């Protein structure tokens, strides 16, 4: 419509034309050779002497770049590939990998429950593992644990005198801040006061153990990724890539769960 209107005007008025760049042919409204576009600015002037009108328009040369057509190329999403647990186990030891990753998390939870408490009591000490030349035993299986007062726990090792040194070492290294005092076959254990410094020390220990657990998960991940790389002769490249992603996803999931467990424990230690 604009083109027809401008053509009508140009038939009745004198035209002054100026261009910034020559062009092959002039259209009343627009010139568009291949890959080029011309834009114009028009200004009308009326003569006071005879009432005639002059139209002056500037044509500017603009480079037109082609855009990628929509819908072309590989725009369709790839179908999601899912493998059942049975199929995963047929390709590699999937259940074994999950078990090892979960074990790192479970060991951390057990450590937090048994060894990382704000208040130490005889009940907490009974489950401490004592390593001996005959194996590892809970403390309450080889000694008698009695809480004499809120500030003192007594361990009697008369039934297993050969383990007294092992018991003392286990109590000292249990991350509860204990300092057992030995008198014969009896250990006296003062219960440390709950101070801010003590709580902060427990939080630091919780973070250290969480990092160790995540390191265990990372080691399991690297091990199974390495196993998958050696299966390139029997498994397609795309399948190996999918399995590698599954291993990475499970490792990330367990690490996230470990972080959540640590944060919950820290909140318990520093309310």
C-alpha positions in Angstrom: 0.0 0.0 0.0 2.8 2.4 0.9 4.5 1.6 -2.4 1.4 2.5 -4.5 0.8 5.7 -2.5 4.4 6.8 -3.1 4.2 6.0 -6.8 1.1 8.2 -7.0 2.9 11.1 -5.3 5.9 10.8 -7.6 3.7 11.2 -10.7 2.7 14.7 -9.6 5.7 16.2 -8.0 9.3 16.9 -8.9 11.7 14.4 -7.4 15.2 15.0 -6.0 17.0 11.7 -5.5 20.3 11.2 -3.6 21.9 7.9 -2.6 24.8 6.9 -0.4 25.6 4.0 -2.8 24.7 3.3 -6.4 22.2 0.6 -7.0 21.2 -1.4 -10.1 17.7 -0.3 -10.5 15.2 2.0 -8.7 11.9 1.0 -7.3 9.5 3.6 -6.1 9.7 2.3 -2.6 12.6 -0.1 -2.2 15.5 -1.5 -4.1 16.4 -5.1 -3.1 19.1 -6.9 -5.2 20.3 -10.1 -3.8 21.8 -9.9 -0.3 21.2 -6.1 -0.2 18.5 -3.8 1.1 18.0 -0.1 0.6 16.2 2.0 3.3 15.0 5.4 2.5 14.1 8.6 4.4 11.7 10.9 2.6 11.1 14.6 3.2 8.5 16.7 1.3 9.1 20.5 0.5 6.4 22.8 -0.8 7.4 25.8 -3.0 5.9 29.1 -2.0 6.1 30.5 -5.6 4.0 28.0 -7.6 2.6 25.7 -5.0 4.6 22.7 -6.3 6.0 20.1 -3.9 9.5 18.5 -3.9 10.1 15.1 -2.4 13.7 14.4 -1.4 14.6 11.0 -0.1 17.9 9.4 1.0 18.5 5.7 0.2 20.9 4.0 2.5 22.6 0.8 1.6 22.3 -1.9 4.3 23.9 -5.3 4.2 21.5 -8.1 4.8 22.9 -11.2 6.4 21.2 -14.5 6.0 19.9 -16.2 9.1 19.8 -19.9 9.8 16.5 -21.2 8.8 14.4 -22.6 11.6 13.6 -26.2 11.6 16.7 -27.2 9.7 19.5 -29.4 10.9 19.3 -31.8 13.9 16.8 -30.0 16.0 14.9 -33.1 17.3 15.7 -34.1 20.8 17.5 -37.4 21.2 15.3 -40.2 22.7 16.2 -40.8 26.4 17.9 -44.1 26.9 17.2 -46.0 30.1 18.7 -49.2 31.3 17.1 -51.5 33.9 19.1 -52.6 36.9 19.4 -56.1 35.4 20.8 -54.7 32.2 23.3 -52.5 34.1 24.5 -55.5 36.1 25.0 -57.4 32.8 27.3 -54.7 31.5 29.3 -54.1 34.7 29.1 -54.6 38.5 26.5 -51.9 39.1 25.1 -53.3 42.4 28.6 -53.7 43.7 29.4 -50.1 42.9 26.2 -48.8 44.6 27.0 -50.8 47.7 30.5 -49.4 48.0 29.4 -45.9 47.5 26.6 -46.3 50.1 29.0 -47.9 52.5 31.0 -44.7 52.7 27.8 -42.8 53.6 26.6 -45.5 56.1 30.0 -45.5 57.9 29.8 -41.7 58.3 26.4 -42.0 59.8 27.6 -44.6 62.2 30.6 -42.5 63.2 28.4 -39.5 63.9 26.0 -41.6 66.0 28.6 -43.5 68.1 31.7 -41.2 68.3 30.6 -37.6 67.7 28.3 -36.5 70.5 28.2 -33.3 72.5 27.7 -35.1 75.8 29.6 -38.2 76.5 28.0 -41.0 78.6 28.6 -44.6 79.5 26.1 -45.6 76.9 28.2 -43.9 74.2 31.4 -45.6 75.4 30.0 -49.1 75.4 29.9 -49.2 71.6 33.4 -48.0 71.0 35.3 -50.6 68.9 38.5 -51.9 70.5 41.1 -53.4 68.1 43.1 -56.3 69.6 45.4 -59.1 68.3 42.3 -61.3 68.5 40.0 -59.1 66.5 37.8 -56.0 67.0 35.3 -56.0 69.8 32.8 -53.5 71.3 34.1 -52.2 74.6 31.2 -53.6 76.6 32.1 -57.1 75.5 35.6 -57.1 77.0 35.2 -54.6 79.9 32.6 -53.3 82.4 31.6 -49.7 81.8 30.0 -47.7 84.7 29.1 -44.1 85.0 30.0 -43.0 88.5 28.8 -39.5 88.1 27.9 -37.0 85.3 31.6 -36.1 85.2 33.2 -39.5 85.5 33.0 -42.9 83.8 34.9 -45.9 85.0 36.0 -48.9 82.9 36.9 -52.1 84.6 39.0 -54.5 82.5 39.7 -57.2 85.1 37.9 -59.8 82.9 40.3 -59.0 80.0 43.5 -57.7 81.5 45.5 -58.4 78.3 43.4 -55.7 76.5 43.8 -52.9 78.9 46.3 -51.0 76.7 44.0 -51.5 73.6 41.0 -50.2 75.6 43.0 -47.1 76.7 44.1 -46.4 73.1 40.6 -46.8 71.7 39.1 -44.4 74.3 41.9 -41.8 73.6 41.4 -42.0 69.8 37.6 -42.1 69.7 37.2 -38.3 68.8 35.3 -37.6 72.0 38.0 -35.6 73.7 38.6 -38.3 76.3 41.7 -38.6 78.4 41.6 -41.9 80.3 43.7 -42.3 83.5 44.8 -45.8 84.2 45.2 -47.4 87.7 45.9 -51.1 87.5 43.1 -52.7 85.4 40.8 -49.7 85.9 40.4 -46.7 83.6 39.0 -43.5 85.0 37.6 -41.2 82.3 36.7 -37.6 83.2 33.9 -36.3 81.0 34.9 -33.0 79.3 32.7 -30.0 79.9 30.5 -28.9 77.0 32.1 -25.6 75.9 31.9 -23.6 72.7 35.4 -24.7 71.8 34.5 -28.3 72.4 31.5 -28.0 70.0 33.6 -26.3 67.4 36.1 -29.1 67.6 33.4 -31.6 67.1 32.1 -29.7 64.0 35.6 -29.7 62.6 35.8 -33.4 63.1 32.5 -33.9 61.4 33.6 -32.0 58.3 36.9 -34.0 58.2 35.0 -37.3 58.3 32.5 -36.1 55.6 35.4 -35.2 53.3 36.9 -38.6 53.9 33.6 -40.3 53.0 33.3 -38.2 49.8 36.9 -39.2 48.9 35.9 -42.8 49.2 32.9 -42.3 46.9 35.2 -40.5 44.4 37.7 -43.4 44.5 34.9 -45.9 43.8 33.7 -43.7 40.9 37.1 -43.5 39.3 37.6 -47.3 39.7 34.4 -48.1 37.8 35.0 -45.5 35.1 38.3 -47.1 34.5 36.7 -50.5 34.2 34.3 -49.2 31.7 37.0 -47.7 29.5 38.6 -51.2 29.2 35.3 -52.6 27.8 35.5 -50.6 24.5 36.1 -53.9 22.6 32.8 -55.4 23.8 30.6 -52.4 24.3 29.7 -49.6 21.9 31.2 -46.1 22.5 27.7 -44.6 23.1 26.9 -47.3 25.6 30.1 -46.7 27.5 29.4 -43.0 27.5 25.9 -43.7 29.0 27.3 -46.0 31.6 30.0 -43.4 32.5 27.2 -40.8 33.0 25.3 -43.2 35.3 28.4 -43.8 37.4 29.0 -40.0 37.7 25.3 -39.4 38.6 25.3 -41.9 41.4 28.6 -40.6 42.8 27.2 -37.0 42.8 24.0 -38.2 44.5 25.8 -40.0 47.3 28.1 -37.0 47.8 25.1 -34.7 48.1 23.6 -37.0 50.7 26.9 -37.0 52.7 26.8 -33.2 52.6 23.2 -33.2 53.9 24.1 -35.6 56.7 27.1 -33.4 57.7 25.0 -30.2 57.8 22.4 -31.9 60.0 25.1 -33.1 62.4 26.7 -29.6 62.5 23.3 -28.1 63.3 23.0 -30.6 66.1 26.4 -29.8 67.4 26.0 -26.0 67.1 22.3 -25.3 67.8 
